[in-house]
Amino acid sequence: MRYEDLAGRAVVVWGTGREGRAAHAELTGRGVDVVGYAVTGGEAPADLADLTATGEAGLARLLAADVVVKSPGVPHTSPEYVALRQAGVAVTSLTDLWLSADPERVVGVTGTKGKSTTSAIVRHLLEAAGRTASLVGNGGTPVTADDASASEIAVTEVSSYQAAELSSSPRVAVVTCLYPEHLPWHGGFEAYAADKLNLLAHGTELVVLPHAHDDLAERVRAAVGEDTVLVTPADAGITVTDEAVQWSGVGTVAAADLQVHGRHNLVNVALALTAVALGFDLPEEQRPAVLAATTTFAALAHRLETIASADGRRWVDDSLATAPEAVVAALGTFAGQRVALVLGGADRGLDMSPLRTHLAGPAGDDVRVLAIGPAGTRWVEEGGPAVRHTHLAGTWAGAVAALHDPTGPAGPTSTDVVLLSPGAPSFDEFASYEERSAAFRVAAQG
């Protein structure tokens, strides 16, 4: 849907969070008839109370609207969303309206994990090539931020929540990976995959993928039009090993010279290089400088981020690793080291078999797991060889106590790395992953 499609129609903004407020400001600034906000669960914030209908009144306002601009946090499985669809109310989003206005200048980056890092690297490399680029979207900056409108290229991190509402697609897109996540919001993996890949389904010209022949590539090919070109780093002459990213005819960057760690991040670097090289016809003479710029990209917070500690061990905050596959990738970064892994949190019922397989083998010999929350309890109850070095700490406080126990298997004399890579959300004990990370920083100081 386009901004001009809202002319003369009664519009309601569903949600009063960061994106809802940005949508209201953008629409009123464009002269759109915005009736106000609606909140169907919880209370309106004090500063928006006069503009917001809540509860049953909120639902009534939504059903009376011509168009609802929905915030990403509202799930498709909610009864209110289903009621809107059954009533034939048009639903769009700020991201959809913004993207539809100028898709040619947008690079969309999505994936179950790696999208924040990859989108940030793409922006970093574009600037190294002399292009003005902004970074907006799921990372926290609204797509309508001032720097996004002023820049030549808008690199946009797109969550599955945001992709689900799109009716337009960016010219260039990157898909990092695809495995089960956010299933209650979408209503199952097939719906999740379809919602996420909806980013590509409306005219994307070029899609960058890790591999040409796997389940992800097949799903992408089924989602896009016949004219969409699918490429991999190999098509740009880029290969990834455990030790380096190599660009044929350009050069090699060693993993040790990068500020991001793990093979999965080497793949993210390769994807970003491919998007810049093939998506923007990067001249040959600029390629060495762009490759060199990968070494100046700083790792993002809460993604394998080494933090200050007081006990001589390396404490690593990977709080955003909320799926088992992400935990496997994190552990691969510390192969051969003695690791205390804090695992668990709120339980969404995700299949833990990828992590079970990893820890059941030799890779699990040096890992001591501190299981917390409902997800940690399920990890222990499902049993098997993977839990041979697991301690059911139960709560965050229990895990912290075990980490500081001088005689315990996860204590300072028994492990070299303390890794918060929970494989689960934080909402059993914390309000957000940031709050969980803050508690981890406190624990690192003893």
C-alpha positions in Angstrom: 0.0 0.0 0.0 1.2 3.5 -0.8 0.8 6.8 1.2 -1.4 8.2 -1.5 -3.8 5.2 -1.1 -4.7 6.6 2.3 -6.2 9.9 1.0 -9.7 10.4 2.1 -9.8 7.3 4.2 -10.1 6.9 8.0 -6.8 5.5 9.3 -6.1 4.0 12.8 -2.6 3.3 14.1 -2.6 -0.1 16.0 0.0 0.1 18.7 1.6 3.0 20.7 5.2 1.8 20.8 8.2 3.2 18.9 6.9 2.2 15.4 3.3 3.2 16.2 4.4 6.7 17.2 6.6 7.0 14.2 3.7 6.0 11.9 1.4 8.5 13.5 3.9 11.3 13.1 4.6 10.4 9.5 1.0 10.1 8.5 -0.2 13.3 10.2 2.8 15.1 8.6 1.5 14.0 5.2 -2.0 15.2 5.9 -3.6 11.8 6.4 -6.8 11.6 8.4 -5.6 9.6 11.4 -8.4 8.9 13.8 -6.0 8.0 16.5 -4.4 5.0 18.2 -5.9 1.6 19.2 -4.5 -0.8 21.9 -6.3 -4.0 22.3 -4.2 -5.4 25.1 -3.0 -3.3 28.1 -3.3 0.4 28.8 -2.5 3.4 26.8 0.7 5.3 27.8 -0.1 8.5 29.8 1.1 10.9 27.1 -1.2 9.3 24.4 -4.2 8.6 26.6 -6.4 11.2 24.9 -5.6 9.8 21.4 -5.9 6.1 22.3 -8.9 3.7 22.5 -8.2 0.6 24.5 -9.7 -2.8 25.0 -13.2 -3.4 23.4 -13.2 0.3 22.4 -9.9 -0.2 20.7 -11.2 -3.1 18.8 -14.3 -1.2 17.8 -12.1 1.7 16.5 -10.0 -0.8 14.5 -13.1 -2.4 12.9 -14.6 1.0 12.0 -11.4 2.1 10.2 -10.9 2.1 6.5 -7.2 1.3 6.9 -5.3 0.0 10.0 -1.5 0.7 10.2 -0.4 -2.1 12.4 2.7 -2.2 14.6 4.9 -5.3 14.1 4.4 -6.7 17.6 0.7 -7.5 17.0 0.6 -11.2 16.0 -1.3 -12.6 13.0 -2.7 -15.3 15.3 -4.4 -12.8 17.7 -8.2 -12.8 17.7 -8.3 -9.1 17.0 -6.2 -9.5 13.8 -8.3 -12.4 12.6 -11.5 -10.3 13.2 -10.1 -7.4 11.1 -9.3 -9.7 8.3 -12.7 -11.3 8.4 -14.3 -7.9 8.4 -12.3 -6.9 5.3 -10.5 -4.0 6.9 -7.3 -3.2 5.0 -4.1 -3.7 7.1 -0.7 -2.2 6.3 2.3 -1.0 8.2 4.7 1.9 8.3 7.4 -0.3 6.7 5.1 -1.2 3.8 4.1 2.4 3.2 7.7 3.7 3.3 9.1 0.9 1.2 6.3 1.3 -1.4 7.3 4.9 -1.9 10.9 4.2 -3.2 11.9 0.5 -3.3 14.7 1.1 -5.7 17.0 2.7 -3.1 16.4 0.0 -0.4 18.5 -3.0 0.5 16.3 -5.4 2.7 18.1 -7.8 5.0 16.2 -10.6 6.7 16.9 -14.1 8.2 16.2 -15.9 11.4 19.6 -14.8 12.8 22.4 -12.7 11.4 20.2 -9.9 9.9 21.3 -7.2 12.3 25.0 -7.9 11.8 24.7 -8.4 8.1 22.6 -5.2 7.5 25.1 -3.2 9.6 28.0 -4.6 7.6 26.3 -3.8 4.3 25.9 -0.2 5.4 29.5 0.0 6.6 30.8 -1.4 3.2 28.6 1.0 1.1 30.1 3.9 3.0 33.5 2.5 2.4 32.6 2.6 -1.3 31.7 6.3 -1.1 27.9 5.8 -1.0 25.7 7.5 1.6 23.7 4.9 3.4 21.4 4.8 6.4 20.6 1.8 8.6 16.9 1.5 9.7 14.2 -1.0 10.5 14.1 -3.8 13.0 17.3 -2.7 14.8 15.4 0.2 16.5 15.6 3.2 14.1 12.2 3.9 12.4 12.3 3.7 8.6 11.1 7.3 8.4 14.1 8.6 10.4 15.6 11.8 8.9 18.9 10.2 7.9 17.1 7.5 6.0 15.3 10.0 3.8 18.5 12.0 3.2 20.8 9.1 2.3 21.3 7.6 -1.2 20.7 4.0 0.0 18.6 2.8 2.9 19.8 -0.5 4.4 16.8 -2.0 6.2 16.8 -4.9 8.7 13.4 -6.6 8.2 11.9 -8.9 10.8 9.3 -11.6 10.0 6.8 -9.4 11.8 7.5 -6.5 9.4 7.8 -8.6 6.3 4.4 -10.2 6.8 2.6 -6.9 5.9 4.6 -5.9 2.8 3.0 -5.3 -0.6 6.3 -4.0 -2.1 9.8 -5.4 -2.1 13.3 -3.8 -2.0 15.4 -3.9 -5.2 18.1 -5.8 -3.4 17.6 -8.3 -0.6 19.8 -10.6 1.5 18.5 -13.7 3.3 20.9 -15.0 5.9 19.2 -18.2 7.1 15.9 -19.7 7.9 14.9 -22.0 10.8 12.1 -22.1 13.4 11.6 -18.9 15.4 8.6 -16.8 16.6 6.2 -19.7 15.8 3.4 -18.6 18.2 3.2 -15.2 16.5 3.0 -16.7 13.0 1.1 -19.9 13.7 3.8 -22.5 12.7 7.0 -22.8 10.7 5.4 -22.8 7.3 3.5 -19.5 8.1 6.7 -18.1 9.5 8.7 -18.9 6.4 6.1 -17.5 4.1 5.8 -14.3 6.1 9.5 -13.8 6.2 10.0 -14.4 2.5 7.1 -12.1 1.7 9.9 -9.5 1.7 11.0 -10.8 -1.7 7.6 -11.6 -3.3 6.8 -8.2 -4.8 9.5 -7.4 -7.4 12.9 -7.9 -5.8 15.5 -7.8 -8.6 18.4 -9.5 -6.8 18.5 -11.8 -3.8 21.7 -12.8 -2.0 21.7 -16.3 -0.4 24.4 -18.3 1.4 23.9 -21.3 -0.9 22.4 -22.0 -4.3 21.1 -25.5 -3.5 19.4 -26.0 -0.1 15.9 -25.7 1.5 16.3 -21.9 1.8 17.1 -21.5 -1.8 14.2 -23.6 -2.9 11.8 -21.6 -0.7 13.1 -18.3 -2.0 12.8 -19.5 -5.6 9.2 -20.4 -4.9 8.5 -17.1 -3.3 9.9 -14.7 -6.0 9.1 -14.0 -9.6 10.8 -15.5 -12.6 12.7 -12.3 -13.2 14.4 -12.3 -9.8 18.0 -13.2 -9.8 19.4 -15.4 -7.0 23.1 -15.2 -6.3 25.5 -16.5 -3.7 29.0 -15.3 -2.6 30.4 -17.8 -5.0 28.9 -15.9 -7.9 31.0 -12.9 -6.8 34.1 -15.0 -6.5 33.9 -15.0 -2.7 34.6 -18.1 -0.6 34.5 -18.7 3.1 36.8 -21.0 5.2 37.1 -21.3 8.9 40.2 -19.1 8.7 39.3 -16.4 6.1 37.1 -14.7 3.6 38.7 -14.9 0.2 37.7 -12.7 -2.8 39.1 -13.9 -6.1 41.3 -11.3 -7.7 40.8 -8.9 -4.8 42.4 -10.4 -1.7 41.9 -12.3 1.5 40.8 -11.2 5.0 41.8 -13.5 7.9 39.2 -14.3 10.5 41.7 -13.1 13.1 41.7 -9.7 11.6 37.9 -9.3 11.9 36.1 -7.9 14.9 33.2 -10.3 14.5 33.8 -13.9 15.5 32.7 -17.3 14.4 32.2 -19.0 11.0 28.6 -17.8 10.8 29.9 -14.2 10.9 32.4 -14.9 8.2 29.3 -16.0 6.1 27.6 -12.7 7.1 30.6 -10.8 5.8 30.6 -12.7 2.6 26.9 -12.0 2.1 27.4 -8.3 2.7 30.3 -8.1 0.3 28.2 -9.9 -2.4 25.2 -7.6 -1.9 27.5 -4.5 -2.3 29.5 -5.9 -5.2 26.6 -7.4 -7.3 23.8 -5.2 -6.1 25.6 -1.9 -6.8 28.0 -2.8 -9.6 31.0 -2.1 -7.4 33.9 -1.0 -9.7 36.9 -3.3 -9.7 39.2 -0.5 -8.4 37.0 0.0 -5.3 36.9 -3.7 -4.3 40.2 -3.9 -2.3 39.2 -0.9 -0.1 35.8 -2.4 0.5 37.3 -5.8 1.4 39.7 -4.1 3.8 36.8 -2.2 5.4 35.5 -5.5 6.8 38.2 -5.4 9.4 37.0 -2.0 10.8 33.4 -3.2 11.3 32.8 -3.4 15.1 30.6 -6.3 16.5 27.1 -5.3 17.6 26.1 -5.4 21.2 24.6 -8.6 22.6 26.0 -10.7 19.7 29.0 -12.6 20.9 30.1 -9.4 22.6 33.0 -9.8 25.0 32.3 -7.7 28.1 34.5 -6.6 31.1 34.9 -9.2 33.8 36.7 -9.5 37.1 37.7 -13.2 37.4 40.1 -13.6 34.5 37.7 -15.5 32.3 36.3 -14.3 29.0 32.6 -13.4 29.5 30.6 -13.2 26.3 27.1 -11.7 25.9 25.2 -13.5 23.2 21.8 -12.7 24.7 20.1 -12.3 21.3 20.8 -16.0 20.5 17.2 -17.1 21.1 17.1 -20.2 19.0 19.1 -23.5 19.4 20.8 -23.1 16.0 22.2 -19.8 17.2 23.7 -21.4 20.3 25.4 -24.0 18.1 27.0 -21.2 16.1 28.1 -19.5 19.2 29.7 -22.6 20.7 31.6 -23.2 17.5 33.4 -19.9 18.1 35.0 -21.4 21.3 35.8 -24.9 20.1 38.5 -26.5 22.2 37.9 -24.1 25.1 36.3 -24.8 28.5 32.9 -23.1 28.3 30.3 -22.4 30.9 27.0 -22.0 28.9 24.0 -20.3 30.4 21.1 -21.9 28.5 17.4 -21.4 28.8 14.6 -18.9 29.6 11.1 -18.7 28.4 10.0 -21.8 26.5 8.4 -21.5 23.1 8.6 -25.2 22.4 11.4 -25.0 19.8 13.0 -28.2 18.7 16.3 -28.4 20.6 17.7 -31.3 18.5 20.4 -29.2 16.7 21.9 -28.2 20.0 21.4 -31.8 21.4 23.3 -33.3 18.5 26.1 -30.8 18.9 26.6 -31.3 22.6 26.1 -35.1 22.5 29.3 -35.3 20.4 32.9 -34.4 21.1 32.1 -30.7 21.0 30.2 -31.1 24.2 33.1 -32.5 26.2 34.3 -29.1 27.3 30.9 -27.4 27.7 29.3 -27.1 31.1 25.6 -26.1 30.8 23.7 -24.1 33.4 20.1 -24.6 32.6 17.6 -22.0 33.6 13.9 -21.2 33.2 11.2 -23.4 31.6 13.3 -23.9 28.5 16.2 -25.1 30.6 14.0 -27.4 32.6 12.7 -29.0 29.3 16.3 -29.3 28.1 17.1 -31.4 31.2 13.8 -33.4 31.2 14.3 -34.5 27.5 17.6 -36.0 28.7 20.1 -38.0 26.5 23.9 -37.7 26.1 23.7 -33.9 25.5 22.8 -33.3 29.2 25.8 -35.2 30.6 27.4 -32.0 31.7 24.3 -30.0 32.6 23.4 -28.5 36.0 19.8 -27.5 36.5 20.4 -24.0 38.0 16.7 -23.2 37.7 16.8 -19.5 38.0 19.2 -16.7 36.9 20.4 -16.3 40.5 21.1 -20.1 40.6 23.2 -19.8 37.4 25.2 -16.8 38.7 25.9 -18.7 42.0 27.2 -21.7 40.0 29.4 -19.5 37.8 31.1 -18.1 40.9 31.4 -21.3 42.9 35.2 -21.8 43.1 34.8 -25.6 43.4 32.0 -26.1 41.0 32.2 -27.5 37.4 31.2 -24.1 35.9 33.3 -22.0 38.2 36.4 -19.8 37.6 38.9 -22.7 38.1 37.0 -25.1 35.8 36.1 -22.9 32.8 37.8 -20.3 30.6 34.7 -18.8 28.9 31.4 -17.8 30.3 28.8 -17.7 27.5 25.3 -16.3 27.7 23.8 -17.9 24.7 20.4 -18.9 26.0 18.6 -20.3 23.0 15.4 -18.8 24.4 13.7 -15.4 25.1 14.2 -13.6 28.4 10.6 -13.1 29.4 10.5 -15.7 32.2 12.6 -13.5 34.5 13.4 -10.4 32.5 11.5 -7.7 30.7 13.8 -7.8 27.7 17.1 -9.3 26.3 18.7 -6.0 27.2 17.8 -6.4 30.9 19.1 -10.0 30.8 22.4 -8.6 29.3 22.6 -6.0 32.0 22.3 -8.7 34.7 25.0 -10.7 32.9 27.3 -7.7 33.1 26.7 -7.4 36.8 27.5 -11.1 37.2 30.8 -10.7 35.3 32.0 -8.2 37.9 31.5 -10.8 40.7 
